[in-house]
Amino acid sequence: MARVNRTLVLSLLIAASCIFLLFQLFNHRQTKNGLSVLSSKGYLSGKEAHWHLLKKFLGLVHKFKLPVFLVDTASLKLLSQDAVLYRDSQLKEPHCSFLCTHRDFTTFALYGNLWKYDAALLEAAAERGLELMEIHGKDPRLVSMDDLTAKEIPLHFLFRFNSRLVHVVVLYERSGKYLWHGPLRLKASMDRTFAPFGKLDYGRHARAYDRPELILTTLDGLDVRIPKNFSGFLREFSSSRFLECRSREAKAFFQLYPEDTSAEAVDFRMRAKSLLHLASKVLSVLGVPFWLSSGTCLGWYRQCSIIPYSKDVDLGIWIKDYRHDITQAFQKAGLPLKHKFGKVEDSLELSFQGNDVKLDIFFFYDDGDVVWNGGTQAKSGRKFKYVFPRFSLCWTELMELKVQVPCETGDYVTANYGPNWNVPVKTWDWKSSPFNVQENGVWPVREWDDVIQVY
Ligand SMILES: *[C@@H]1O[C@H](CO)[C@@H](O)[C@H](O)[C@H]1NC(C)=O
């Protein structure tokens, strides 16, 4: 009997410890996931630690006059116009409700062009008990086809305190007068456990932004600069991914097919450049997003430039972004309508006459897994269709202009020009040469007046 009892007690004890261990494990995982809300004490101390990190960091910012502003997507989402105007500096007990989010990090941007690297910053950070990691990368402003070796510049700083982080992203002004930051790439020798690198919003991709207007405000008792239009900034952030032009491949291309430097080619590129800048201005005033399409996209992708014998500038626009005042806006800008083919419901394309260079705007339609744009032959009413795999849009720079291209540029160009897109083709027929062209019937004669307009 005594023996049975002992076994029973022992089993019960083992069972109880197992449950306890499981509970501990569960609790630990919750805390690791940042859900320490469950224990109110841990939550407070986590927020307190974060606030102290921010205070230390902003102390450094003040001391070294660092041109930083808040770009943290989680914090900016918590702001409302009221919170910014109210400036809760009156609060005696600062409580961290905007700058401390559900995450273990807060992100700031630093204007690289207005800042001079000062090693004393590192010492001052260490004195305040902040650990610091610096990530460098190539300066793309110095990379060109003539010089592929660029010097390295600081791209990211991570200040760590109590396993919490301030992530500082260094923004540089590029020649198209926009702000750019590089991706966060760790070198082999770097500590991969220093930060939750996969979670950082400003780590995975290079990104580009227009320069935001900033205002000084007080959040959680701390003075910080934020984009004045923070909701606009968040919107811009969501489609800010940036692709660098492929200088290395472009250089290899020009070694096979030397660049045309005749006066004619140089002249065409200058005209195409100014047409591209003008079109971008007109469309951005209207708030219509667009991307480089067809030959203009191929020129960027293959040779970081405009193909001199292409004779036009090609842009793509989603049909959902079509506005009736597009034509009028281009005409006001000095670009008369040359032709209009198709209609909003089907195969719309607009063509404007620039200074010896034509501007073609193709409207793109959604069709399940693919997207397409249409073509129309004026004399016969025949319709064509050019089909592409779905894509998202990324920013890049062409001819000193910040402009969008399909992020999956290789797939887009291959769909349009086939696997041999890397070989120049000078004789081109839009009805038969494209790799992705399909016959698409004929416009009914009664619609011709509407869908075939040539000026
Ligand atoms: C903020 O930016 C958005 C565009 O992203 C714009 O629609 C809005 O009018 C801007 N707000 C102000 C106050 O400028």
The ligand as an SDF file (V2000), in Angstrom:
LIG
                    3D

 14 14  0  0  0  0  0  0  0  0999 V2000
   -0.7670   64.5680  -47.3610 C   0  0  0  0  0  0  0  0  0  0  0  0
   -0.3900   63.7580  -48.4500 O   0  0  0  0  0  0  0  0  0  0  0  0
   -1.4500   63.1590  -49.1700 C   0  0  0  0  0  0  0  0  0  0  0  0
   -0.8520   62.3660  -50.3040 C   0  0  0  0  0  0  0  0  0  0  0  0
   -0.1080   61.3270  -49.8930 O   0  0  0  0  0  0  0  0  0  0  0  0
   -2.3850   64.1820  -49.7190 C   0  0  0  0  0  0  0  0  0  0  0  0
   -3.4810   63.5540  -50.3230 O   0  0  0  0  0  0  0  0  0  0  0  0
   -2.8530   65.0900  -48.6050 C   0  0  0  0  0  0  0  0  0  0  0  0
   -3.6130   66.1350  -49.1540 O   0  0  0  0  0  0  0  0  0  0  0  0
   -1.6580   65.6730  -47.8490 C   0  0  0  0  0  0  0  0  0  0  0  0
   -2.1520   66.4190  -46.7160 N   0  0  0  0  0  0  0  0  0  0  0  0
   -1.7560   67.6530  -46.4590 C   0  0  0  0  0  0  0  0  0  0  0  0
   -2.3400   68.2690  -45.2310 C   0  0  0  0  0  0  0  0  0  0  0  0
   -0.9600   68.2370  -47.1630 O   0  0  0  0  0  0  0  0  0  0  0  0
  1  2  1  0
  1 10  1  0
  2  3  1  0
  3  4  1  0
  3  6  1  0
  4  5  1  0
  6  7  1  0
  6  8  1  0
  8  9  1  0
  8 10  1  0
 10 11  1  0
 11 12  1  0
 12 13  1  0
 12 14  2  0
M  END
$$$$
